[in-house]
Amino acid sequence: MYIGYHDGGPDSGPIHSPSTVCREEGWHVVAEQTRPLDIAGQRFDVVQSVYAKGGDQEFFIYWYQVKGRC
């Protein structure tokens, strides 16, 4: 499990998704979809994706929350 935090400060660089990092490292998309996820009565629209490289696969669920909004 990885949880990233981006404070938006001038030295923190741009926000980027796992898809950006994975593709730069030679991984390719096997499947990707946006779907709702309910957590404690709050709904989030998340990206669910699978990436592959060689014989390895990685599964990700991620979303961005900026200023209290997803």
C-alpha positions in Angstrom: 0.0 0.0 0.0 1.2 3.5 -0.9 -0.3 6.7 0.3 1.1 9.8 -1.2 0.7 13.4 0.0 1.4 16.5 -2.0 1.4 19.7 -0.1 1.3 21.9 -3.2 4.2 24.0 -2.0 6.5 25.7 -4.5 9.3 23.1 -4.0 7.1 20.0 -4.1 6.8 19.7 -8.0 3.7 18.8 -10.0 1.1 16.3 -9.0 1.2 13.2 -11.1 -0.6 9.9 -11.1 0.7 6.3 -10.9 0.0 6.1 -14.7 2.6 8.7 -15.4 5.3 7.1 -13.2 4.5 3.5 -14.4 4.6 4.4 -18.1 7.9 6.3 -17.7 9.3 3.1 -16.1 8.2 0.8 -19.0 4.9 -0.5 -17.5 1.8 -0.7 -19.8 -1.9 -0.5 -19.0 -3.7 -3.8 -18.9 -7.0 -2.4 -17.6 -8.2 1.0 -16.3 -11.6 2.3 -15.2 -13.1 5.0 -13.0 -15.6 3.8 -10.4 -17.3 5.0 -7.3 -16.0 4.0 -3.9 -17.9 4.6 -0.7 -15.9 5.1 2.5 -17.8 5.8 5.8 -20.7 7.3 3.9 -18.6 9.5 1.6 -18.3 8.8 -2.1 -15.1 9.0 -4.0 -14.6 8.6 -7.8 -11.4 6.5 -8.0 -9.3 5.2 -10.8 -8.8 1.4 -10.7 -6.0 0.2 -12.9 -3.7 -2.8 -13.6 -0.2 -2.2 -15.1 2.2 -4.9 -16.4 5.9 -5.2 -17.1 7.4 -8.5 -18.1 5.7 -11.1 -16.0 4.7 -8.7 -13.2 1.4 -6.9 -12.7 0.5 -4.2 -10.2 -3.0 -3.1 -9.1 -3.7 0.5 -8.2 -6.7 2.4 -6.8 -6.1 6.1 -6.5 -7.8 9.5 -6.4 -6.9 13.1 -5.9 -8.3 15.3 -3.2 -7.6 19.0 -3.5 -9.0 21.6 -1.1 -11.5 19.1 0.3 -12.8 18.0 -3.1 -12.1 14.9 -5.1 
